[in-house]
Structure formats: C-alpha cells, structure tokens
Amino acid sequence: MMPSHTASPVTVRLPEGVSAARAAAKAADLGHLPEWDLSDLYAGLDDPNFAADMARAEEECRRFSETYAGRIGEIAGRADASSGLAEAVRAYEGIEDLLGKLMSFAGLVYSGDTTDEARAKFYGDTRERLTSASADLLFFALELNRVENGVMNAAMEAGPLAHYAPWIEDLRREKPHQLDDRTEKLFLEKSVTSNAAWDRLFNETIASLRFTVQGEELPLEPTLNKLQDPDGTVRKEAAGAVSTVLRGHLRVFTLITNTLAKDKEISDRWRGFKDVADARHLANRVEPEVVEALVDAVRAAYPRLSHRYYKLKAKWFGQEALPYWDRNAPLPKVEQRTIPWSEARDTVLSAYDAFSPKMAGIARRFFDDRWIDAPTRPGKAPGAFAHPTVPSVHPYVLVNYQGKPRDVMTLAHELGHGVHQVLAGPNGALMAPTPLTLAETASVFGEMLTFRKLLGATTDTTQRRAMLAAKVEDMINTVVRQIAFYSFERKVHLARAKGELTTDQINALWLSVQAESLGPAITLDAGYEPFWAYIPHFIHSPFYVYAYAFGDCLVNSLYGVYAQAEDGFVDRYFALLSAGGSKPYGELLAPFGLDAKDPGFWQIGLGMIEGMIVELEGMEAEA
C-alpha cells in the first residue's frame, strides 16, 4: 500500500511454502489491514528533508556546545539565572525533539523489516551519526547537576525555568551516578559498538528465523500464534518447532545474554549502583522497596492465582496437568472464529467511547490517519508496540494482527499507549516521556474497558466462561509471568557477575522460575528450556518487565475506583495521562485515593484476578 507522499511501498513477501491462494484467503478473513504512513516523519529513506534535518541536527549540536559548554555555572550565578537557564533548556529541548524525530523514523522503518539490508544499514548509519552528534550535548546535564542545589532551587522558584523544574529535579536524581565528561562521552560513543550492536544482532537473528509448522515456513510471530490454535496437534508441533529452532541458535543467544549482562555490570559498577535493578528503578522513578513489595506480593499469590487457575484449566481438558504448549490454548468446545480487522477496530473504539468520547476521538485518528501497521510480514518486528516518536509529530502503533481475541486486546492495549502519548505530548520532548511505573496504566486500562464492554454484552454461559478465562490468562501473563521474568533476569545477572554462564545454566534458571510461577498443573516437558531466548525485553530493556505487573495491579485498583462511578473520575484520569513525566507517580495517584507504598495496595489488584478465578470455579460447579 502506497503512503500518501513519496515513500516507497512496503514489500510483503509470502512465507516460503505458503501459496498465494492460501495467503489471500487468510487475508480475506481479516479484511483490509492498514500499513502505517510514516510521511509525517519523512517520505522515505532518500527523502532530502531527512538528509537536511540530519545535517541541521549535527550543526545544532555543535553550535549548542560552542554556546553553552563550560558556561552553565556562570549563567546560574547571574541575576537573570532563571531566564538564561530556561533559554538554554529550550534550545536543548528543541534539539532533542529533532534528534528523536530522526531516530524514530529510522527505528520504525527498520522494524517494518529487520531482515532488509538497506533498512538495517539506514538504521545503523542513523544511530551512529546521532550518537556522534549527541556527544556534543553530554556536558549540559552534567553541568546543570554541578550547580549548587540552593542556586538551582532559587532559579526554579519563579520565572521561565519553573516550567522545567520537574525535568531538572529528575535530572538531579541521576547526579550520584554521573561520571566525568570524558567518561560519559566514551560510554556514549562506545554504545554503538557495544550494547546497541548486540541489540541489533538479536533483532536480526530473531527476524531471520523460520519455523516449520504443517509444512509452512513461518516467522516467529505467526508460529507463536499457533500456540493458540484450537487443534492440539498444531499447538504441539508449533512448540516443537520453536524449541528446535531456538536450540539451534542458543550459542548466539547465550553469547548475547552474557555480553549484555556483563556490559550492564560494568556500567552499574562505574556508576555506583549496588543492585542489578537499581538503574531501572531510578529510571522508573520508583523506590526499590515498592518494587520489592510488588514482587513479594505476586510470588506469595502464585498458589491462589496461576497454580489455581491452571489446575482448573487442566480439569476442563480432562487432564491432571497440561503440557506447556497448551497453557494458552483456547478452551475446548468453544467456537473459535477469526475476528476481522474492522470488527476489532469498532470494538475498541466503542469501548473507549463509552468511557469518554475524547478518548475514542484520539484513538480513531490512529485508524483514520494511518498511524497503525497491522499485517504480519516476514522480517517485521514481532509483538506489538506504540512508539511515541516526538511531541512535534505523533505516535505510531505496530501490531501483528491475526484475528485472535487476544489480538483485539493487544490492539486495545497499544491504542491506550497511543492515547497516553498524544495527551502527554504538549509537555514537550523533555517531560512528555512517562516513567514505566505509569507507562502501562493507559494501555492496561484500555484493555480492561474493552474486556468489560464485551463481557457485559455476553449472555451465553459458555462464551462468558471463555471470555473470563481468556482475561484471567492475560492477567496471569501480565502479572505472574512478568514477575517470573523479573526473577529470571535477577538470577541471570547475579549469576553472571560471578562468571560467564553456559547455555545449560541459563536454561536451568529459566526452568526454575517457570516451575515456581506456573505450578504443578503445567508440565514443563523437554523442549521448553530454550524459550527464554526469544523474549526481547531481556535484551533491549533489562528489568523492564515488572512495569507490566505494576501497571496491571495499578489499573485494577483504578478500575475499582471507576466502577464506583465517582464523579470526576474521567477528568482525573485524563489529568493523570496528560501529566506525562512531569509529576511523580505518587502525586498522580493521590487524587484517586491510591498509594502504592501502602503494603496492602498490591492485594487490591491481585484480589481482582482471584475474584475472576473464583467466578470461573463457580461456573464449573454449576455446569
């Protein structure tokens, strides 16, 4: 499909072994799937505006350094410090927006087909040039943090600098872990050939893998989708294909994991972080003890959540325990159908509209203006994401839509992110980004709105049970599974600090946390041990995963407040989203009467999951 300007169309290649007729039939079931139009960023890889903006970015970085390097302390000491510093921050913010626009375009183009050499080169070259250019900006944060607290506080009290106070306060939290200018510059420039290079190797390796299922050669995403096929033999074959192919590449994935864990350990040691996850907690602006309380609460709840539910599901399948490939299987004797894209779109927009027409109006733009890329393609990045790009443009959403009920929930999830990013945009490039403690709030809330609307319209007992079961599974995957992932990462990074890990050691750590979290009703047959290798969060964003559990439990509590129909909830909710990163999470939750530091806070969210399982058990008893 040709974008509206001059960008080259995306070439969709058929997987090897799949006939054009079969692919066309599948596409017909889904309806027209949109591909995004990136021309609001740039018209294509050869767009002269991209080249001009790249040259301008490099020049502005150089000029900013020439103007301000070594002078921030002097400006802070002036009578007009607030105005002088605000002028510098505004200039810095403008450059950050430009750099972000360039990198966002390169990243989105690359995610469309990570196996295409031209795109990979474009992405790599862009990252290298922007990394080099941004080295000229490193001094700014360092010099701001060298200004005495009293002087900076006085400058932020009144005048134009007050607008940027939240960003500066966040910056000052990094102060104890900042290094000298030359070392920071070395870390930045070496990132291209260290962690960024290993990230890219992971992406391109995963995208190149092909899995044989029923004679079809499939990329990872459609293969994982087969684990939800109604036919158990298909699920088993898909799981076997994933296991076989991953095992054949474990030497590479083990090396990537060892290298990135060591790279992080070096960085943490130089910056003075004590715990392997401290850097993530700082970036998330969340206290380590709050995360520890979340982890402890979820792990303690394993028996009454995941263990309990999977025992019930195994009973539905007439078994004592389910093999791992049946963990996400659809319930037996429940009609499975392909959900066309148009129905998925209307379902999500209708649910959003029932909550707030404003929310639906923002989400509708993603469809109307082609801010979504929906088809599954070989080489396309797996999974789903919402990329905020920069405030001067708008977000983009990527999904791999295949017509499953979970795909509808994924669409609702990513559009929640998109709405959040649009609302936060007016805060500007420095304060629009939301810490991970709140980044999953709008996405999970969007899912909950969509689920509750569908459930409320369902009267058939069998279908209602299937919907409740699917939601429980999604919540277990979001809460229990992500905390298990976090535990696995901790084990890997702590063990790596003592020496390089073998594949067998990593496999053993993986199986240990999975057995603990899933419980005795899921059999981890031989073949499951390499499934850690394809999870991108371990590579791209170490310790990110607990944010999903944080967000899900938080949204359960938020939804409980909403369900009580308190006046003003919608306005308070939009105020939370519109704040972006300009306020700490505790301040944003206070208007809802919620406090994540309260030891009982996490039990609210976990109790909602348990309540759904109890309802399912009751339906089983009545059947």
N, C-alpha and C positions, 0 to 999 in steps of 0.2 A: 504494500500500500504506500503510495507516494505522499510524503508530507507536503504541506501546502506551499512551501517555498522551494528551495533548490536542493534539499538534502537527498542523497542517494537512497533509493528504496532498500529496505532490509531484505536480503535474500533468504527465503525459507527453504531449507533443504530437507528432503524426506529422509527419515532414518533408513539405513540400509536394511533391505529385506521387507520394507513396508510398501505395498503397492499404492499407486496414486489413487486408485479407486477406494481402497480401504481408508486412506488418509482423508479423502474427500468426504466419505460417508461419516467419519468421526467429526470432521469439521462442521458438517451439516447439522449434526445433533446439537452442537454447541452454539450454532449461529455465528454471526459475524463477530470476530474477536478483534478489538482495536489494537493497533500498534501506535506507540506514542509519537508525537510530533515534537522533536527537540529543537525546532527552529526558533522557539522563543529564547533559547540559549544561543545556538548558532545553526546555520543552514546545512553544514556538513563539514567533513574533515578538511576540505580545501576551501572553506569559507574565508575570504580575505579579512572579514571582521574578526575572526578568531586570531589570525596572524597579527592583525593590528593591535588587538587587545593584549596579546601576549607581549608584544614589544612595548606597549604602554605600561603594562604591569611591571616589567623589568625596569623600565625607566623610572616609574613612580617609586618603586622600592629603593632604587639607588638614590633618588632625589630626597626621599624621606630620611634616609640615613645621613646624607650630607647636611640636611637641615637640622636634625634633632640629636644625632648621636653625640653623647658626651655633654648634652645641654639640659637634660631634663631636671637635674638637681638645681641648676641655675634658674630655670623658669619657675620651679616650685617655690623658690625663695623670693620671688617678686611680689609686689603688692597686688598685681593683677594675676596671681597664680591660677586662679580658677579659670579665667578666660584663656590664658596661654596654654594651660594643660588641656583644656577642652578642645582647643583648636587642633592640638597635636593628636588627641584621641580620635577626633572626627576624621582627620586625614588618614589615620591608621585604619579606621573602620571602613573607609571608602576603598582602600587598597585591599583589605581582607575580603570585601564583597566581590571585587574584581577577580582576585585570585580564586575565590570559591566558585565563581561562575565558570572560569576556565577549567578548573579541575572537575567540577560537577559534570560538565559536558563530556570531558574525556572519559570519566568513570561510567557514565550512562551509556555512551557509545560502546565502550568495552564490554559492559555487562550484557549488551544485546547479543554478542557472540565473542566469547573469550578465546575461541579457537582460531579466530581470523587474524592472520599475521599483521595485516595493515592496521587493524584496530588495536592490537596489542602493542605495536610499535608506537602508534599515536598516543596511546595511554602512557607508555613508558617514557617517551620523549617529553610529554607534557609534565609528568611528575618530576622528571629530572630538572627541567627548566624552572618550574615553580619552586622546587626545593632550593635551587641555587638562588633564585630571586629573593625568596623569603628569608634567606640567611641575613639579608640586609635589615630585616625588621627585628631580629632577635634582641637587639640591645634594648628595645623600647620597654618591654615588660620587665626586664632586669633592672633598668634604671628607675622605672616607676617604683619598684619594690625597694629601692635603696633610699627613697625619700622617707624621712622620718615620719613615723605614724602621726605625731601631733601636727606636723606641717601638712600632711596629706588630708587629715581629717578636717582641718580648717579650710582647706581649698575645696573640699567636697560639701561643706555645710551649706553654702549658698553659691549662687552664680551658676554658670553653664555646666561646670564639672559635676554638679549634683546629679544630673541626669545619668551620668556614667558611674555613680557610686557603687551600684550592685556589681558591675563588672570589675571595678578596681578592688572591691572587697574580696571577690572571688580570686582575683589575681594574687592578693596578699596571702591567701591561704597556701599558695604554692611556694611562697618565699623560703620556707625552711628546706625545700628540696631543690632549689635552683643552684646551678653551678656558675662558675665564672663564664664570661662572654665567649672566650675561645673554646672552652669545652662544650658549651651549648651549641656553638656553631659546628663543631666537629660531630656531635651527636646528630644534628640535623642533616648535615651533608652525607654522613655515612648511612643514614636511614635508607637511602635509595638502594644501596648495595647490601643492606643487612635485612632488617625486618620487612621492609616493603618488597624486596626481591623474593623473600621466602613466601610472603603472602601471594605474590603473583604466581610463583611456581605451584602453590597449592591450587589456586583458581584454575590455572590452565591444565593441570593434571586432572582435576575433578571433571572439568568440562570435556576433556578428551576421552574419558572412559565410556565404554559401551557394554551393555549388559544384555545377554540373550535370554529372552522370555518368550516361549511359544513360537520360536523361530524368528522373532523380531529383534533387531539390534536397536536398543533404546539407550538414550542418555540417562543420567541418574534420576532426574525428577519424575519422568513417566514410570521408571522402574519402581521407585518408592511408592508411587501411586497404586501400583499393582498390589501392594500390601493391604489395600482396602477393597480388593476385588471380592465379589460375592463367592467366587469359586475358590475353595481352599487349596486345590492343587495349583492354581495360578499363584496364590499367595506364597505357597511353599517354594515354588520354582523361582519366583522373584527374589525371595530372601536368599535362596541358594546362589542365585546369580550375583547379588550384591556381595555376599560373603566371598565367593570365589574370586571375583574381580578385585575387590579390596585387598584380599590376601596376596594377590599377585603384585600389588603395589605397596605393600606395607613397609618395605625397606625405605621407600621415598617418604612416606608419611611419618615414619618413625624418625627419620633424619630431620624433617621439617619441624616436628614437635620438639625434639631435643634441642635443635638450634635456636628456635624461638624462645623456649623456656630459659635457656642459658643467656640469650640476649637480654631477656627481661630481668634475669637475676643480676646481670652486670649493671644495667640501668638502675635497678632498685638499690643496689649496693652503693653506687656512686651518689645517688640522690638521698640516701639515708632512710629509705623505707624499711621498716622492721619486718612486716608480714608480707607474704607474697601477694595479697589482695589489697594492701593499703593504698597503692596508687589508684586502683579502680575506685575505692571508697572515696578518696579525695576528689577524683574527677566527678563522681556522682554527688558530691556534697552531702554524703550520708555518713553518720557515725558508725564505726566498726561494730560497736556493741548493738546497734539497731539491726544490722545485718546478721550478727551472731544470734540475736533473739529470734529473727525470722527463720534462720536455718534450723535452730534447735526446735522451734515450734513445729516446723514442717516434718523434720525427721521423727519427732515424737508422734506425729499424726500418721505416719506411714501405715501402721496396722489398721487404723479405722478409716483410712481413705483408699489408697491403692490396693493394699492387701485384701481389704474387704470387698472392694468393687470387682477385682479380677476373680476372686472366688465365686462371686455371683455370676460373672460373665461365663466362667468355665461351666457352671451349672447349666446356663442357657444352651451351651454347646454340648451338654451331656457328658462332660469330662471332669476329672478331678483337677486337672491343670491344663492350661493352654500352652502350645508351643509359641515361641516368641513371635513367629510370623503371623499369629492370629490375635495378637494383642490389640490391634486397631481394626480388626475385621468387623464388617457390618453384622448386625445381629441376624441370626438365622430366621427364615420365614418372614422376613420383612422385605417388601418390594423395594428394589433399587432402581432408580431411574437417573438418566442424565439430565442435569438442570441446565437449560440453555442460558447463555450469557445475558440475554435480555431479561429473563426472569430473575437472575441473580442481581442484576442492576436494580430492577424495580423493587425487589425485596429489601435490599439495603437502604435505598433511598426512602422507601415508605416507612421503615423503622426509624430512620433518622428524622423524617418529617414529623412523625408522631411525637417525638421528643421536642424538636424545635425546627420550624421551617427554615430558620437561619442556618442550622447545621446541614440540613438537606440541600439548601441552596449552594453552600460551599462545596459539598461533595459532588453535586451534579456537574459542576464545572470540570471535574476530572474526566467525566464522560463526554461532555459536550465539546470541550476544547482539546481532547486527545492528550490528556496528561497520564494515560494508562497504557502500559504494554502488557497484553494478556496472553497471547498464544505461547504454547510450549514449542521451543525450537532447539535442535541440536546446537550446542555451544552456548546457549543462553544461560545466564546465571541461574542456578537452582533456587528454589524457595520463593520468597517474596520480600519486598521492602518498599518503604516510602522514603524517597530522598528529598530532603528539604531544599536542595540547591542553595540559593541565596535569597535574602529578602527582596532584592530588586527584580526577581523573576517569580517563580512559584515552584511548589514541589512536583515531583513525578512519582508515580507508583508502578512497580513491577510485580506482576503475579504470573504464575504458570497455571492458567485456568483449565481444568479438565472435567468440569461438570459435576464434581462430587459435593455433597452437603458441606464438607469441611472447606471446600474451595469458596463457597459462599461466605462462610465465617472468616476465611482469610481475607476476602475482599472487604468485608465489614471492618476487619482489624486494620488493614493498611489504609483504608479511607479515613478511619479515626485518626491515624497518624497524620494523614494529609490535612484534615481539617485543623488539627492542632498546629501544624506547621504554618498554615495560612494565617491563623489567628495570632500566632506568635511573631510573625514576620515584621510587623511595624516596630518591634523593639530594636530592629537593626541587626547588623551582622554580628555584633559582639554579644548581644543579650537575647537574641531570638532562640539560640540553641537551648534545649531543655535537658537538665541532668537526667540520667537514666532512672532516678528514683520516681520521676513523674513522666518520663517519656512514653511509658507503656499505658498510662492512665486512659487517654482518649481512645487508644486502639482497643483495649480490652473492654472499655465501656461501650464502644460501638458494637463489638461482638455481643455483649450482653443485651443491648437494646434489640438487636436483630433476632437473637435467640428467643427472648421473651415475647416478642411480637409473633413469631412463628409458633411458639408453644401455645400461646393464648388462642390462636386460631385453629388449633388441632384438637379434635374431639375423639378421634379414633384411638382406642386404648393401645393398640399395637404400635401405631405410629408415634403416639405420645411417649411410650416407653423407649422407642428407638431414638427419639429426639433427646430425651433426658439422658439416655446412656451416652449418646454422642457428646453431649455437653459435659457430662462428668468426665469422659475420656479426655476432652480438650482441656478441662481444668486440671486434671491429673498431669497431662503433658506439660501444662504451663507452670504448675506449682511443684508437684512432686518430682517430675522428671528434670526440671531445670535446677532444682536444688541438688538432685543427684549429680547432674552435670557439674555444678559448682564444687561439690565434694570431690568429684573425679579430678577436676582441674587442680584443686588444692593438693591432692595426693601426688599428682604428676609433678607439679612444680616443687613441692617439698622434697620429693624423692630425687628429682633432677639436680637439686642443689648439692646432693651427695655424690653425684657422678652420672654419666650417661646411662640412659635407660635402654634396655633391649625391647624388642617388639613384644616378647613374651611377658615382660614385666608390665608394660603398658596394658596389654590385653588383660592381665590378671587384675590390675587396678580397676579397669573398666567393668569386668565381671563382678567384682566385689561390690561396687556401689550399685550396680543394676540389680543384683540379687537382693540387696538390702531394701532398695526402694520399691521394687515390683512385687516382692513377696513370693511365697511358695506356690501360688496358683499360676505363675508364669514360669515355664521351663526354659532355661537358657541353654538350648541344645548346642552341640558343637556346631560352630559356624557363626555364632553371634559375636565372638570375641573381637573381630576387626571393625565392628560398626561404629566405633568412636572416630574412625579415620575420616569420615566424610562430613563431620559437623564443623561448619565454617567458623562459628563463634570462638572455638578453641584457638583458632589461628589468628583471626582478624581482631578480636576484642576479648582478650583474656579476662575471665571473671565477669563478663557482661551478663551471663545467663541469669544470675539471681534477680536482675531487674524485672524479668518476666513474672517471677513469683511475687516480688514486691508489688508489681502493678496489678496482678490478678487479685491478691488479697486486699489491696487498697480499693480496687474497683468494687469488689463485693461489699465492702463497707460503705462506699459511696452510693452504690445502688440501693443499699438498705435505707439510707437517708432519703434518696429519691422516692423509693416505694412508699414512704410515709407521706408523700405528697406535701412536703413542707413548702410554704410559699417562698418564692425567690430562689429555688434551687437552680433553675436553668441559668439565671443571671450569675449566680455564684460560680457555677460550673464554667461558664464562658470566661469569667474573670480569671479563674484558675488557668485555663488554657491560654488566654491572651497574655498572661504574665511571662510566658516563655521561661527564660533563665534569669529573670530579673528579681525573683524572690525565692527564698529557701522553701523547701517542701513543707516544713512545719508551719510556716506562716500561711501558706496557701491552703493547708488542710484545716486550720483553726476555724474558719467560718462554718465548716460542716460539723464541728464538734468532734473532730477526729485527731488523735495523737499517736503517731507511730512509735513513740518512745514508751507508751503505756504497755506494760508486759502483757496485758490481755488483748491488745489491739489485733494481733495476728489471728487470734482464735475466732474473731468475727468472720473473717474471710474463709478460714478453714471450716468453720461451722456451717457455712452455706453449702460447701461441697458435700459435707457429711449429710446434711439435710436432704440433698438430692438423692444420695445413695439410699438413705432410709426410705424415701418415697419409692424408689425402684424396688426395694425389698418388699415394701407393702403391696406393690402391684404384682410381684411374684407370688405373694401369699394368697392374693385374691384370685389369681389365674387358675 
